[in-house]
Amino acid sequence: MSYRKYSESPRNVRLYEHQDNLLDEMLSDREFCSQKGYYSISDVFRNSLSSVGREFEQYKFNKSVSS
């Protein structure tokens, strides 16, 4: 999979002030970020979205099995 440096259709995300402050604080902690592999805010969002995507795929599978 290749990554594009800049997206042709960027997604806009509105954060609560607390979330924005938390992201800033988290990314300033270099030890935590290097352990988790977070090098930018985009990495945090991609990782979180992947996690939610796995949950959704599990939900779809469970739904198809129970039908």
C-alpha distances in whole Angstrom, upper triangle without the diagonal:
4,7,10,13,15,15,17,18,18,20,23,24,28,28,32,33,33,29,29,31,30,26,28,30,27,25,28,29,26,27,26,23,22,23,20,17,18,18,19,20,16,15,18,17,14,15,18,17,15,18,20,17,18,22,22,20,23,26,25,25,28,30,29,31,34,34
4,7,10,12,12,14,16,17,18,22,23,27,28,31,32,33,29,28,30,29,26,27,29,27,24,27,28,26,27,26,22,22,23,21,18,18,17,17,19,15,15,18,17,14,16,19,18,16,20,22,19,21,24,24,23,26,28,27,28,31,32,32,34,37,37
4,6,9,9,12,14,13,15,18,20,23,24,28,29,29,26,25,27,26,22,24,26,24,21,24,25,23,25,24,20,20,22,19,16,16,15,14,15,12,12,15,15,12,14,17,16,15,19,20,19,20,24,24,23,26,28,28,29,32,33,33,35,37,38
4,5,6,9,11,11,14,17,19,22,24,27,29,29,26,24,27,27,23,24,27,25,22,25,26,25,27,26,22,22,24,22,18,17,16,15,16,12,13,17,16,14,17,19,18,18,21,22,21,23,26,26,25,29,30,30,31,34,35,35,37,39,40
4,7,10,12,11,14,16,18,21,23,26,27,28,24,23,25,25,21,21,24,23,20,22,24,22,25,24,20,21,23,21,18,16,14,12,14,11,13,16,16,14,17,20,19,19,22,24,23,25,28,27,28,31,32,32,34,36,37,37,40,42,42
4,7,9,8,11,13,16,19,21,24,25,27,23,21,24,24,21,21,24,23,20,23,25,24,27,26,22,23,25,23,20,18,16,13,14,11,14,16,15,14,18,20,18,19,23,23,22,25,28,27,28,31,32,32,33,36,37,37,40,42,42
4,5,5,9,11,14,18,20,23,25,26,23,21,25,25,21,22,26,24,22,25,27,26,28,27,23,24,26,24,21,19,17,15,15,11,14,16,14,13,17,18,17,18,21,21,20,23,25,24,25,28,29,29,31,34,34,34,37,39,39
4,6,10,13,16,19,22,25,27,29,26,24,27,28,24,25,29,28,25,28,30,30,32,31,27,28,30,27,25,23,21,19,18,15,18,20,18,17,20,21,19,20,24,23,22,25,27,26,27,30,31,30,32,35,34,35,38,40,39
4,7,9,13,16,19,23,25,26,23,22,26,26,23,24,28,27,25,28,30,30,32,30,27,28,30,27,25,22,21,19,17,14,17,19,16,15,19,20,17,19,22,21,20,24,25,24,25,28,28,28,30,33,32,33,36,37,37
4,6,10,13,16,19,21,23,20,18,22,22,19,21,24,23,21,24,26,26,29,27,24,25,27,24,22,19,19,15,14,11,14,16,13,13,17,17,15,17,20,20,19,22,24,23,24,27,28,27,30,32,32,33,36,37,37
4,6,10,13,16,19,20,17,16,20,20,17,19,23,22,20,24,26,26,28,26,23,25,27,23,22,19,19,15,13,11,14,14,11,12,15,15,13,16,18,17,17,20,21,20,22,25,25,25,28,30,29,31,34,35,35
4,7,10,13,15,18,15,14,17,18,16,18,21,20,20,23,25,26,28,26,23,26,27,24,23,20,19,16,13,12,15,15,12,14,17,16,14,18,20,18,19,22,23,22,24,27,27,27,30,32,31,33,36,36,37
4,6,10,12,14,11,11,15,15,13,15,18,18,18,21,23,24,26,23,21,24,25,22,21,18,18,15,11,11,14,13,10,13,15,14,13,16,18,16,18,21,21,20,23,25,25,26,29,30,30,32,34,35,36
4,7,9,12,10,9,13,14,13,15,18,18,18,21,23,25,27,24,22,26,27,24,23,20,20,17,13,14,17,15,12,16,18,16,15,19,20,18,20,23,23,22,25,27,27,28,31,32,31,34,36,37,37
4,6,8,6,6,10,10,10,12,14,15,16,18,20,22,24,22,20,24,24,22,22,18,19,16,12,14,16,13,12,15,17,14,15,19,19,18,20,23,22,23,26,27,27,28,31,32,32,34,37,37,38
4,5,5,6,9,10,11,13,14,15,17,19,20,23,25,22,21,25,26,23,24,20,21,18,15,17,19,16,15,18,19,17,18,21,21,20,22,25,24,24,28,29,28,30,33,33,33,36,38,38,39
4,5,5,6,9,10,11,12,14,16,17,19,22,24,22,21,25,25,23,24,21,21,18,15,18,20,17,16,20,21,19,20,24,23,23,25,28,27,28,31,32,31,33,36,36,37,39,41,41,43
4,5,5,6,9,10,10,12,14,15,17,20,22,19,19,23,23,21,22,19,20,18,15,18,19,16,16,20,20,17,20,23,22,21,24,26,25,27,30,31,30,33,35,35,35,38,40,40,41
4,5,5,6,9,10,10,12,14,16,18,20,17,16,20,21,18,19,16,17,15,12,14,15,12,12,16,16,14,16,19,18,18,21,23,22,23,27,27,27,30,32,32,33,35,37,37,39
4,5,5,6,9,10,11,13,15,17,20,17,16,20,21,19,19,16,16,13,10,13,15,12,12,16,17,15,17,20,20,20,23,25,25,26,29,30,30,32,34,35,35,38,40,40,42
4,5,5,6,9,10,11,13,16,18,16,16,19,20,19,20,16,17,14,12,15,17,14,15,19,19,17,20,23,22,22,25,27,27,28,31,32,32,34,37,37,38,41,42,42,44
4,5,5,6,9,10,11,14,16,13,13,17,17,16,17,14,15,13,11,14,15,12,13,17,16,15,18,20,19,20,23,24,24,26,29,29,30,32,34,34,35,38,39,40,42
4,5,5,6,9,10,12,14,12,11,15,16,14,14,11,12,10,7,11,11,9,10,14,14,13,16,18,18,19,21,23,23,25,27,28,29,31,33,34,35,37,39,39,41
4,6,5,6,9,11,14,13,12,15,17,15,16,12,12,10,9,13,13,12,13,17,17,16,19,21,21,22,25,26,27,28,31,32,33,35,37,37,38,41,42,43,45
4,6,5,7,10,12,11,11,14,15,15,16,13,13,12,11,15,15,13,15,18,18,17,20,22,22,23,26,27,27,29,32,32,33,36,37,38,39,42,43,43,45
4,5,5,8,10,8,7,11,12,11,12,10,11,10,10,13,12,10,13,16,15,14,18,19,19,20,23,24,24,27,29,29,30,33,34,35,36,39,40,41,43
4,5,7,9,8,6,10,12,11,11,8,8,7,8,11,11,9,13,15,14,15,18,19,20,21,23,25,26,28,29,30,32,34,35,36,38,40,41,42,44
4,6,9,9,8,11,13,13,13,11,10,10,11,15,14,13,16,19,18,19,22,23,23,25,27,28,29,31,33,34,35,37,39,40,41,43,44,46,48
4,6,6,6,9,10,11,12,10,11,12,13,16,15,14,17,19,18,18,22,23,22,24,27,27,28,31,32,33,34,37,38,39,40,43,43,44,47
4,6,5,6,9,10,10,9,9,11,13,16,14,14,17,19,17,19,22,22,22,25,27,27,29,31,32,33,35,37,38,39,41,43,44,45,47
4,6,5,6,9,10,10,11,14,15,18,15,15,19,20,18,19,23,23,22,25,27,27,28,31,32,32,34,37,37,38,40,42,43,44,46
4,6,5,6,8,8,10,12,13,16,13,12,16,17,15,16,19,19,19,22,24,24,25,27,29,29,31,33,34,35,37,39,39,41,43
4,5,5,6,5,7,9,10,12,10,9,13,14,12,14,17,17,17,20,22,22,24,26,27,28,30,32,33,34,36,38,38,40,42
4,5,5,6,7,11,13,14,12,12,16,16,14,16,19,19,19,22,24,23,25,28,28,29,31,33,34,35,37,39,39,41,43
4,6,8,10,13,15,16,13,13,16,16,14,16,19,18,18,21,22,22,23,26,27,27,30,32,32,33,35,37,37,39,41
4,6,9,11,12,13,10,9,13,12,10,12,15,14,14,17,19,18,20,23,23,24,26,28,29,30,32,34,34,36,38
4,6,9,11,11,8,9,12,11,10,13,15,14,15,18,19,19,21,23,24,25,27,29,29,31,33,34,35,37,39
4,6,7,8,5,6,10,10,9,11,14,14,15,17,19,19,21,23,24,25,27,29,30,31,33,35,36,38,39
4,7,8,6,8,11,12,12,14,16,16,18,20,21,22,24,26,27,28,30,32,33,34,36,37,39,41,42
4,5,5,7,9,10,11,13,15,16,17,19,20,22,24,25,26,28,29,31,32,34,35,37,38,40,41
4,5,5,6,9,10,11,12,14,16,17,18,20,22,23,24,26,27,29,31,32,33,35,37,38,39
4,5,5,6,8,10,10,12,14,15,16,18,20,21,22,24,26,26,28,30,31,33,34,36,37
4,5,5,6,9,10,11,12,14,15,17,19,20,21,23,24,26,27,29,30,32,33,35,36
4,6,5,6,9,10,11,13,14,16,17,19,20,22,23,25,26,28,29,31,32,33,35
4,5,5,6,8,10,11,12,14,15,16,18,20,21,22,24,26,27,28,30,32,33
4,5,5,6,9,10,10,12,14,15,16,18,20,21,22,24,25,27,29,30,31
4,6,5,6,9,10,11,13,14,16,17,19,20,21,23,25,26,27,29,31
4,5,5,6,9,10,11,13,14,16,17,19,20,21,23,25,26,27,29
4,5,5,6,9,10,10,12,14,15,16,18,20,21,22,24,26,27
4,5,5,6,9,10,10,12,14,15,16,18,20,21,23,24,26
4,5,5,6,9,10,11,13,15,16,17,19,20,21,23,25
4,5,5,6,9,10,11,12,14,15,16,18,20,21,23
4,5,5,6,9,10,11,12,14,15,17,18,20,21
4,5,5,6,9,10,11,12,14,15,17,18,20
4,6,5,6,9,10,11,12,14,15,17,19
4,5,5,6,9,10,10,12,14,15,17
4,5,5,6,9,10,11,12,14,16
4,5,5,6,8,10,11,12,14
4,5,5,6,9,10,11,12
4,6,5,6,9,10,11
4,5,5,6,9,10
4,6,5,6,9
4,6,5,6
4,6,5
4,6
4
